């Protein structure tokens, strides 16, 4: 899996951010979000495995919007965990930050191995239907999660948005932000809220 990594990626750290781009984009799309990370937190931005067109990639192909095929979703999740296993020690927790389809992947990492995930950030994304591997654990532990969405976002299927709005407060300690005038994108207001959330929820002690 192709990735862009920060200059301090090889330095030991308690947590590392993982940027997960949206459908049809690539690993360069979310690199600017590194400005919202706590100082010294290493990061990597992954390229999804399915090529749709030159420069455009996906974690899985869309058949029914808002309703990913579970087998395809499992394969994409396993591919990310395989990359993480090869790139990071098991003691390093990941902070998945995903936009749109990448936001779904961030929730899948949380829903499959919550003990390895810290403070996931979901931007314009959604959750998959059905009970996932670690949902029972999440209902008991309710880890912190940031969910941001533009009030004018018409890209994500409405039933997927409703599903997410029902799932998130039942399984996480949710910070839910909606942005007037914002469509399917990220703006300075949201970036500032993400920065404050990560500063509050992630561990300190990153190398200077």
Protein Blocks (a to p, Z undefined) as FASTA:
>chain_A
ZZdddfklmpccfbdcdddddehiafklmmmmmmmpcehiacdddddfbdfbghiacfbd
cfbghiacfklmmmmmmmmmmmmmmmpcfklccddddehjlmmmmmmmmmmmmmlpghia
cehiacdehjdfklmmmmmnopaddddddfklckbgfklmmmmmmmmmmmcccdddddeh
iacdddfklmmmmmmmmmmmmcehiaZZ
